Amino acid sequence: MCGIVGLFLKNPALQPELGLLTAQMLRVMTERGPDSAGFAVYGGARHGQTKITVRGLVPSDMAAFEKGLLACAGTGVTFLSRDDHTVITVPTEHEKAVRQFIAAFGHGVSFVASGDSIELYKGVGLPEDVATRFNLAGMSGTHAIGHTRMATESAVTTAGAHPFSTGPDQCLVHNGSLSNHNTLRRQLVREGLTFETENDSEVAAGYLSWRLSRGERLDEALTASLADLDGFYTFVVGARDGFAVLRDPVACKPAVMAETDDYVAFASEYRAFAQLPGIGNATVFEPEPQRVYHWEHA
């Protein structure tokens, strides 16, 4: 049992409240996943700049890390640290060199996500504690997804927490269990993908990234997953300009959505919507099985 939340803002005036509203929704999901939590926030994209989120960077290693990073990326690099995660903004042309530097740095520092607008944070603990640790309530943006995990098949670690990001500005959260993830993992490794954990959800994220890398649209990739993924799942997938929702053919995992003129919200339970503005006038519905729901900004 896990909990998922998502919020897509139609009204730009609500962007400063995105983090606060997402944190409130995530806190309500505590009983569905008390062992770890995470979230991705999208916003603040700047032309020619790429955001790279890393975790495990401690103050004693910061000077050496910055020195090495500046050596491979030159000027125009900025750092934003939140607890043990750091968002590095670099000129896009230096992203490959920066990724190589991060991989070689060691000291427990690892790559989390990258893209024009994504910032991704996750950790072990109650969702409210994880959200507070990274000051989710103080973040702004255009859309966000979050996850609270109750592990059933793999270890409780920060690496194993959701969301999983396996492509630029892409991430996935998952409630359910895939039965063919080991076979699919081997196929994707042959296609050149790498995985950090044994988690089946990371395989689902990698599968979608693989299809997107072949030029498919997000809705096309999700539609194809209905034939290629076996098991039970509710997915919420984040992308640069929006998010998408998909439930398996049986749809045994709970899901509910609410839409107003100002936003679209997703949650595993309706009670997560309680503090959203205007929820009393929202159109509330249960997403149908095998149907891709997709919202994006122009």
C-alpha positions as CSV (number, residue, x, y, z in Angstrom):
1,M,0.0,0.0,0.0
2,C,1.4,3.4,-1.0
3,G,0.0,6.9,-1.5
4,I,0.3,9.1,-4.5
5,V,-0.5,12.8,-4.9
6,G,-0.3,15.1,-7.9
7,L,-1.2,18.7,-8.6
8,F,-1.2,20.5,-12.0
9,L,-1.8,24.2,-11.9
10,K,-3.8,25.9,-14.7
11,N,-3.9,29.2,-12.9
12,P,-0.4,30.8,-12.8
13,A,-1.4,32.9,-9.7
14,L,-1.4,29.7,-7.7
15,Q,2.3,28.8,-8.5
16,P,3.7,30.3,-5.2
17,E,1.3,27.9,-3.3
18,L,2.2,24.7,-5.2
19,G,4.6,23.4,-2.6
20,L,2.3,24.2,0.3
21,L,-0.7,22.5,-1.3
22,T,1.4,19.5,-2.3
23,A,2.8,19.2,1.2
24,Q,-0.7,19.3,2.7
25,M,-1.8,16.5,0.4
26,L,1.2,14.4,1.0
27,R,0.9,14.7,4.8
28,V,-2.7,13.2,4.6
29,M,-1.3,10.1,2.9
30,T,0.9,9.2,5.9
31,E,-1.1,6.0,6.8
32,R,-0.6,4.7,3.2
33,G,3.2,4.9,3.4
34,P,5.1,5.7,6.5
35,D,8.5,4.4,5.7
36,S,9.7,6.8,3.0
37,A,8.5,9.7,0.8
38,G,9.5,11.9,-2.1
39,F,8.3,14.5,-4.5
40,A,9.2,16.2,-7.8
41,V,8.5,19.9,-8.3
42,Y,8.5,21.4,-11.8
43,G,9.1,25.1,-12.5
44,G,11.7,27.9,-13.1
45,A,13.0,26.6,-16.4
46,R,15.5,29.0,-18.0
47,H,16.7,28.8,-21.6
48,G,20.1,27.2,-22.0
49,Q,20.2,26.0,-18.4
50,T,19.8,22.5,-16.9
51,K,19.0,21.6,-13.3
52,I,20.7,18.6,-11.8
53,T,19.7,17.2,-8.5
54,V,22.2,15.2,-6.4
55,R,22.0,13.7,-3.0
56,G,24.5,12.9,-0.3
57,L,26.6,16.1,-0.6
58,V,27.7,17.1,2.9
59,P,29.2,20.5,3.9
60,S,32.7,19.0,4.4
61,D,32.8,17.9,0.7
62,M,31.2,21.0,-0.8
63,A,34.4,22.9,-1.4
64,A,36.0,20.1,-3.3
65,F,32.8,19.4,-5.2
66,E,32.4,23.0,-6.2
67,K,36.0,23.3,-7.3
68,G,35.7,20.2,-9.5
69,L,32.4,21.2,-10.9
70,L,33.6,24.7,-11.9
71,A,36.6,23.1,-13.6
72,C,34.4,21.1,-15.9
73,A,31.4,23.6,-16.3
74,G,33.1,27.0,-16.1
75,T,31.1,30.0,-14.9
76,G,27.4,30.3,-14.7
77,V,27.0,27.4,-12.2
78,T,24.6,27.9,-9.2
79,F,23.9,25.7,-6.1
80,L,20.8,25.4,-4.0
81,S,21.1,23.0,-1.0
82,R,18.2,21.6,0.9
83,D,19.3,19.2,3.6
84,D,21.3,16.4,1.9
85,H,20.0,17.3,-1.7
86,T,21.6,19.9,-3.9
87,V,20.2,21.4,-7.1
88,I,23.0,22.5,-9.4
89,T,22.1,24.7,-12.4
90,V,24.6,24.5,-15.2
91,P,24.8,25.6,-18.8
92,T,23.1,22.9,-20.8
93,E,26.1,22.3,-23.1
94,H,28.1,21.2,-20.0
95,E,25.5,18.7,-18.7
96,K,27.3,15.6,-20.0
97,A,30.6,16.7,-18.4
98,V,28.9,17.5,-15.1
99,R,27.1,14.2,-15.0
100,Q,30.5,12.4,-15.6
101,F,32.1,14.4,-12.8
102,I,29.2,13.6,-10.4
103,A,29.5,9.8,-11.2
104,A,33.3,9.9,-10.5
105,F,33.2,12.1,-7.4
106,G,32.4,9.4,-4.9
107,H,31.9,10.4,-1.2
108,G,28.4,9.0,-1.2
109,V,27.2,11.7,-3.7
110,S,24.8,10.3,-6.3
111,F,22.7,11.7,-9.2
112,V,18.9,12.0,-8.7
113,A,17.4,13.8,-11.6
114,S,18.0,16.4,-14.3
115,G,16.1,18.5,-16.8
116,D,15.0,22.0,-17.7
117,S,12.6,22.3,-14.7
118,I,12.5,19.2,-12.5
119,E,13.8,19.2,-8.9
120,L,13.5,15.9,-7.1
121,Y,13.8,15.1,-3.4
122,K,13.3,11.9,-1.4
123,G,14.2,10.3,1.8
124,V,13.4,7.7,4.5
125,G,10.8,8.7,7.1
126,L,7.3,10.0,7.4
127,P,6.0,12.1,4.5
128,E,5.5,15.1,6.7
129,D,9.1,14.9,8.0
130,V,10.5,14.4,4.5
131,A,8.5,17.4,3.2
132,T,9.7,19.5,6.1
133,R,13.3,18.5,5.7
134,F,13.4,19.8,2.2
135,N,10.9,22.8,2.8
136,L,8.4,21.6,0.2
137,A,5.9,24.1,1.5
138,G,8.2,26.9,0.5
139,M,8.6,25.8,-3.1
140,S,6.8,27.2,-6.1
141,G,6.2,25.8,-9.6
142,T,3.7,24.7,-12.3
143,H,3.1,21.1,-11.2
144,A,4.3,18.5,-8.7
145,I,3.9,14.8,-7.9
146,G,4.5,13.1,-4.6
147,H,4.6,9.6,-3.1
148,T,4.5,7.9,0.3
149,R,5.8,4.4,0.4
150,M,5.0,1.3,2.4
151,A,7.7,-1.1,1.1
152,T,6.6,-4.7,0.5
153,E,9.2,-6.2,-1.9
154,S,12.4,-4.2,-1.5
155,A,14.5,-2.4,1.1
156,V,13.6,0.9,2.8
157,T,16.3,3.2,1.5
158,T,16.5,6.7,0.0
159,A,17.4,5.2,-3.3
160,G,14.3,3.0,-3.2
161,A,11.9,5.8,-2.4
162,H,9.8,7.4,-5.2
163,P,9.8,9.3,-7.5
164,F,12.2,7.5,-9.9
165,S,13.7,9.6,-12.6
166,T,15.3,7.8,-15.6
167,G,15.2,10.5,-18.3
168,P,15.3,14.3,-18.7
169,D,12.5,16.0,-16.8
170,Q,10.8,12.6,-16.4
171,C,9.8,10.9,-13.2
172,L,7.3,8.2,-12.1
173,V,5.5,7.3,-8.9
174,H,3.7,4.0,-8.6
175,N,1.2,2.2,-6.4
176,G,1.2,-1.5,-7.1
177,S,3.4,-4.3,-8.1
178,L,4.8,-5.5,-11.4
179,S,5.3,-9.2,-12.0
180,N,7.5,-9.1,-15.1
181,H,9.9,-6.4,-14.0
182,N,13.0,-8.7,-14.0
183,T,12.5,-9.8,-17.6
184,L,11.8,-6.2,-18.6
185,R,14.9,-4.9,-16.7
186,R,17.1,-7.3,-18.6
187,Q,15.7,-6.1,-21.9
188,L,16.2,-2.5,-21.0
189,V,19.8,-3.1,-19.9
190,R,20.5,-4.5,-23.3
191,E,19.1,-1.3,-24.7
192,G,21.7,0.7,-22.7
193,L,19.7,1.7,-19.6
194,T,21.1,1.4,-16.1
195,F,19.3,1.0,-12.8
196,E,20.2,2.0,-9.3
197,T,17.8,-0.3,-7.4
198,E,16.0,-3.6,-7.6
199,N,12.7,-1.8,-7.4
200,D,10.0,-2.7,-9.9
201,S,8.9,0.9,-10.1
202,E,12.3,2.0,-11.4
203,V,11.9,-0.4,-14.2
204,A,8.5,1.1,-15.1
205,A,10.2,4.5,-15.2
206,G,13.0,3.2,-17.3
207,Y,10.6,1.6,-19.7
208,L,8.8,4.9,-20.3
209,S,12.0,6.8,-20.7
210,W,13.2,4.2,-23.3
211,R,10.0,4.6,-25.3
212,L,10.2,8.4,-25.1
213,S,13.8,8.3,-26.3
214,R,12.5,6.7,-29.5
215,G,10.4,9.7,-30.2
216,E,7.0,8.6,-28.8
217,R,4.8,11.0,-27.0
218,L,4.1,10.4,-23.3
219,D,0.5,9.2,-24.0
220,E,1.8,6.8,-26.6
221,A,4.4,5.4,-24.3
222,L,1.8,4.9,-21.5
223,T,-0.6,3.2,-23.9
224,A,2.1,0.8,-25.0
225,S,2.8,-0.1,-21.4
226,L,-0.6,-1.6,-21.1
227,A,0.6,-4.5,-23.3
228,D,4.2,-4.7,-22.0
229,L,3.7,-4.4,-18.2
230,D,2.2,-7.2,-16.1
231,G,0.8,-6.6,-12.7
232,F,-1.2,-4.0,-10.7
233,Y,-0.4,-0.4,-11.0
234,T,-1.5,3.2,-10.8
235,F,1.1,5.4,-12.3
236,V,1.5,9.2,-12.2
237,V,4.2,10.3,-14.5
238,G,5.8,13.8,-14.4
239,A,7.1,15.5,-17.5
240,R,8.5,19.0,-18.3
241,D,5.1,20.5,-19.2
242,G,2.7,18.4,-17.2
243,F,1.8,15.0,-15.9
244,A,-0.2,11.9,-16.9
245,V,-2.1,9.2,-15.0
246,L,-2.7,5.5,-16.0
247,R,-4.3,2.6,-14.2
248,D,-4.0,-1.1,-15.1
249,P,-6.9,-3.0,-16.6
250,V,-8.1,-4.3,-13.2
251,A,-7.7,-0.9,-11.5
252,C,-7.6,-2.3,-8.0
253,K,-5.4,0.4,-6.6
254,P,-7.4,3.4,-5.4
255,A,-7.3,6.7,-7.4
256,V,-9.4,9.8,-7.5
257,M,-9.1,13.1,-9.4
258,A,-10.5,16.6,-9.0
259,E,-10.6,19.4,-11.6
260,T,-11.4,23.0,-11.4
261,D,-10.7,26.0,-13.6
262,D,-7.5,26.5,-11.5
263,Y,-6.0,23.0,-11.2
264,V,-6.1,19.3,-11.7
265,A,-5.4,17.2,-8.6
266,F,-4.7,13.4,-8.2
267,A,-4.7,11.4,-5.0
268,S,-5.0,7.9,-3.7
269,E,-7.8,9.1,-1.4
270,Y,-10.3,11.9,-1.6
271,R,-9.3,13.2,1.8
272,A,-6.0,14.5,0.4
273,F,-8.1,17.2,-1.5
274,A,-9.6,18.7,1.7
275,Q,-7.5,21.8,1.8
276,L,-7.3,22.6,-1.9
277,P,-8.9,25.9,-2.8
278,G,-12.4,25.6,-4.4
279,I,-12.5,21.8,-3.9
280,G,-16.2,22.1,-3.1
281,N,-16.9,23.1,-6.7
282,A,-14.5,20.7,-8.3
283,T,-15.5,18.0,-10.8
284,V,-14.4,14.8,-8.9
285,F,-14.1,11.5,-10.7
286,E,-12.3,8.1,-10.6
287,P,-10.0,7.6,-13.5
288,E,-11.0,4.7,-15.7
289,P,-8.8,1.7,-16.2
290,Q,-6.6,1.5,-19.3
291,R,-7.2,5.1,-20.1
292,V,-4.4,7.7,-20.3
293,Y,-5.2,11.0,-18.7
294,H,-2.7,13.7,-19.7
295,W,-2.5,17.4,-18.9
296,E,0.2,19.8,-20.1
297,H,1.0,23.5,-20.4
298,A,1.2,24.9,-23.8
